[in-house]
Amino acid sequence: MRCVISLSTIDDLAKALPDSGLITDPDVLAGLGHDEAEWAPVGAPLAALRARSADEVSRAVAACADLGVPVVPRGAGTGLSGGANAVDGCLVLDLSKLNAIVEIDPENMLAVVQPGVVNDDLKAAVAEHGLWYPPDPASAPWSTIGGNVATNAGGLCCLKYGVTRDYVLGMEVVVGGPGGEYGTRLRLGRRTTKGVAGYDLTGLFVGSEGTLGVVTEVTLRLRPARRDAPRTVVGSFSGLVEAGRAVALVTARGLVPAALELLDRTCLEAVEDWKHLGVDPSAEAMLLASVDSPGAAGDEEAEAVAAAFRDAGALWAERSSDPVEAEALFSARRLAYPALERLGPVLTEDVCVPRSAVPAMLGKVEEIGRRHGVGIATIAHAGDGNLHPLLITPPGDAAARAAAQAAFDDLIAAALALGGTVTGEHGIGLLKRAGMQQEMPVGVRAMQRAVKDALDPLGLFNPGKVIGADPAFTRP
């Protein structure tokens, strides 16, 4: 049941936030009230605010605490787990206008940015200083640093270079609880390369999906720009499991390409039908590897990856000598999700398994799809075991939707049985709460609830997400 929006509460919020331009138009709220997780529930927000400064965020949080209005932060809305979805009676706090690159420090190889900075825009800005920001989710042209921090986003290069958490040195947050009254601005972390002063509160906020406070500024570690153009190695396989065996062999031989991505035939066909990139969609599965070691070592590594593909049974495996072709292939990987969205509602998985278990998990994907009669397209950051099976259903088909949900649950169970986790980079949000309860023992979940209650005693920040209502214990 949806709550009835109180006009008096809206008036009180407007009085507490004069000149803030509260948004109450139902059509605008509908657009701001959800991310791209089509299957996640969405509540009815009270209002939205496009924050223009950290001070405005602070005042908004303080006012919401006084009025008992939940706060749901959002960035570009590219999330795939419902983490930015509105709850009934909330204020949607849109941070996309906080998009300034505050500082680039080439000498210390760091950048300070506001949360609304788009990932690719940051990459372009630091490249002018001979620097590189490696985390590169497929949504990098649109997703924001704040959202990347909220979900600890990874991307194509995370196999070799790590995920967002590996690059966050510090941040400014608006909090409540023991750090001060709601609306208090605090700085966490540091600007130094090393530091172990107290608990790692910065790391705690990375991946917290806006449930502990609102991030208003981030200090990021950078790397020197890569000197050589990456080499691309392509392998074609007769099936998903065969491609998975090649991934396992690459790992077993100690090879660490910058990226090792998988696309199945359904993904390739969807992208080619949409964008006409000239990619051959005839393979049942394709692996794309990017090798960026400098000089002759990179050439040798690229050949070693191709050899691993062949030894694992590839139909063919070659190093691409055409940079245009290589770019088209990786463009196909990045465009796979939006291409599949054109075919019907997509329920997106984000399981991660040990790399040695990739072949077994890919076999489970095929078996679960057949058993439930559900079409599953698979893309993956295969090199680190992070698989994204995409369950596609015809629009308006309730029976197909129920079958897809059952398959979704079985995929989670299969990943956990193989020693994996329910989410590698999309976050828990709303879609994975039941899976998180399966993955974590009761005691661990109780610790997580204790952290939430300590830092957000009013339950103000993004309520219901991540932890949700856990049947194993009752909140005091």
Salt bridges, closest charged atoms under 4 A:
ASP55 OD2 - ARG59 NE 3.16
GLU56 OE2 - ARG52 NH2 3.09
ASP88 OD1 - ARG2 NH1 3.88
ASP94 OD2 - ARG50 NE 3.44
GLU103 OE2 - ARG191 NH2 2.95
ASP105 OD2 - ARG191 NH2 3.56
ASP136 OD2 - ARG334 NH2 3.34
GLU172 OE2 - ARG185 NH2 3.12
GLU172 OE2 - ARG187 NH2 3.89
GLU217 OE2 - ARG187 NH2 2.86
GLU261 OE1 - ARG333 NE 2.64
GLU261 OE1 - HIS381 ND1 2.93
GLU269 OE2 - ARG265 NE 3.13
GLU284 OE2 - ARG265 NH1 2.82
ASP292 OD1 - LYS160 NZ 2.80
ASP292 OD2 - ARG226 NH1 3.00
ASP299 OD1 - ARG231 NE 3.12
ASP299 OD1 - ARG319 NH1 2.95
GLU303 OE2 - ARG310 NH1 3.06
ASP311 OD2 - ARG253 NH2 2.85
GLU318 OE1 - ARG310 NH2 3.98
GLU349 OE1 - LYS432 NZ 3.16
ASP350 OD1 - HIS388 ND1 3.51
GLU367 OE2 - ARG371 NE 2.66
ASP410 OD2 - ARG371 NH1 2.93
ASP410 OD2 - HIS372 NE2 2.67
GLU425 OE2 - HIS381 NE2 2.76
GLU425 OE2 - HIS388 NE2 2.89
ASP453 OD1 - ARG475 NE 3.22
ASP456 OD2 - LYS452 NZ 2.72
ASP470 OD2 - ARG445 NE 2.46
